[in-house]
Amino acid sequence: MVKGRSSHVESFITGYATDEWWSVAPELHRLGLLTRVDVASLAAYCQAYGHWRTAEEALARMADRDEHMHGLLIKTVDGNVRRNPLVKIAADAAEDMLRFAGEFGLTPVARTRLAAGGYAQPSSPSKFDGLLGDGAVVPMRRGDGKTSPPDAK
């Protein structure tokens, strides 16, 4: 949904992450909140969503078979009881997902912050327009710290 790449999803985004990408990317693009430089952050959000959903579904399947602890605890090989690792995986993924979601205004609080900040597409040219060209990454020359376009010699 990024300008010039309307049907592109990063190749490593699969499963539920792909579904989430196509669920949010078109609207973020329409609102001007998704540009070329935001693709990695959106990919990270989608991957976190995919991990969270996969872990939660696995926990739900375990809960169906465990009427006492609902899959929250497991027995180890030596018979000890410990927290199911899926609980930590789901919690960590949810934390990551919410952190990235906030960057794109995908939570009620984040939308409030965007509204309070008066986010809007710039209506007049900025002194920074064209600084990054068309959004492509501009490589650095080794050693001198100066930037140059990819075709410069």
C-alpha positions in Angstrom: 0.0 0.0 0.0 3.0 2.2 -0.1 3.2 4.7 -3.0 4.6 2.7 -6.0 4.2 -0.6 -4.2 0.4 -0.9 -3.8 0.3 -4.7 -3.9 3.6 -5.5 -2.2 3.9 -7.3 1.1 7.3 -8.2 2.4 8.1 -11.9 1.6 8.7 -12.9 5.3 5.2 -11.8 6.3 3.0 -14.9 6.3 -0.1 -16.3 7.8 -2.0 -14.1 10.2 0.6 -11.4 9.8 -0.3 -11.1 6.1 -4.0 -11.0 7.0 -3.3 -8.1 9.4 -1.2 -6.3 6.9 -4.1 -6.2 4.4 -6.5 -5.3 7.2 -4.7 -2.2 8.3 -2.3 -1.1 5.5 -4.9 0.3 3.1 -6.5 2.5 5.7 -3.1 3.7 7.1 -2.1 4.5 3.5 -5.4 6.4 2.9 -4.8 8.5 6.0 -1.2 9.3 5.0 0.2 7.3 8.0 2.1 4.7 5.9 5.0 5.6 3.7 8.0 3.7 2.4 10.0 4.5 5.6 7.2 3.0 7.7 7.1 -0.5 6.0 9.5 -2.1 8.5 7.5 -0.8 11.5 4.2 -2.0 10.0 5.8 -5.4 9.2 7.0 -5.7 12.8 3.5 -4.8 14.1 2.0 -7.5 11.7 4.5 -10.1 12.8 3.8 -9.4 16.4 0.1 -9.8 15.7 0.7 -13.1 13.9 2.8 -14.4 16.8 0.2 -13.3 19.4 -2.7 -14.8 17.5 -0.9 -18.1 16.9 0.1 -18.4 20.6 -3.4 -17.5 21.8 -5.0 -20.1 19.5 -2.6 -22.8 20.7 -3.5 -21.9 24.3 -7.2 -22.1 23.5 -6.7 -25.6 22.1 -4.8 -26.6 25.2 -7.5 -25.0 27.4 -10.1 -27.2 25.8 -8.3 -30.3 26.9 -7.3 -29.0 30.4 -10.4 -28.3 32.5 -8.4 -27.4 35.6 -5.7 -25.0 34.5 -6.9 -24.3 31.0 -3.4 -24.7 29.5 -1.8 -22.0 31.7 0.4 -24.5 33.5 2.2 -27.6 32.1 4.1 -30.5 33.6 7.7 -30.8 32.8 9.4 -34.1 31.9 10.5 -34.5 35.6 6.9 -34.0 36.8 7.2 -30.4 38.0 4.5 -27.9 37.2 5.5 -24.6 35.5 3.9 -21.9 33.5 3.2 -22.8 29.9 5.8 -21.0 27.7 3.0 -20.1 25.3 1.7 -17.7 28.0 4.9 -15.8 27.9 5.1 -15.9 24.1 1.5 -14.5 23.9 2.2 -11.8 26.5 5.4 -10.7 24.8 3.9 -10.6 21.4 0.9 -8.6 22.7 3.2 -6.1 24.3 5.2 -5.7 21.0 2.0 -5.5 19.0 0.5 -2.8 21.2 3.7 -0.8 21.1 3.8 -0.8 17.3 0.1 -0.3 17.1 0.5 2.9 19.0 2.9 4.2 16.4 0.2 4.0 13.8 -2.7 5.2 15.8 -4.2 1.7 16.0 -5.3 2.1 19.7 -7.9 4.5 21.2 -5.2 6.3 23.2 -2.9 6.6 20.2 -5.7 8.1 18.1 -6.4 10.6 20.8 -2.7 11.6 20.8 -2.8 11.9 17.0 -5.9 14.1 17.2 -4.5 16.2 20.0 -1.3 16.7 18.0 -3.4 17.9 15.0 -1.9 15.4 12.6 -2.8 16.2 9.1 -1.1 15.8 5.7 1.1 18.9 5.0 -0.8 21.3 2.8 2.2 23.4 1.7 5.7 22.4 0.7 8.1 21.9 3.5 11.8 22.9 3.5 12.4 19.1 3.9 10.5 18.1 0.8 12.8 16.1 -1.5 15.3 15.6 1.2 14.9 11.8 0.8 14.0 11.9 -2.8 11.2 9.5 -3.6 11.6 7.7 -0.3 14.4 5.5 -1.5 17.3 4.8 0.9 20.3 6.9 0.1 23.6 4.9 0.8 26.5 6.4 2.6 30.0 6.3 1.1 32.4 4.5 3.4 34.8 6.6 5.3 33.8 10.2 4.5 30.3 10.3 6.0 28.9 12.2 3.1 25.7 11.0 1.4 25.4 10.5 -2.3 22.7 9.2 -4.6 23.2 5.6 -5.7 24.3 6.6 -9.2 26.8 9.3 -8.2 30.5 8.6 -8.7 
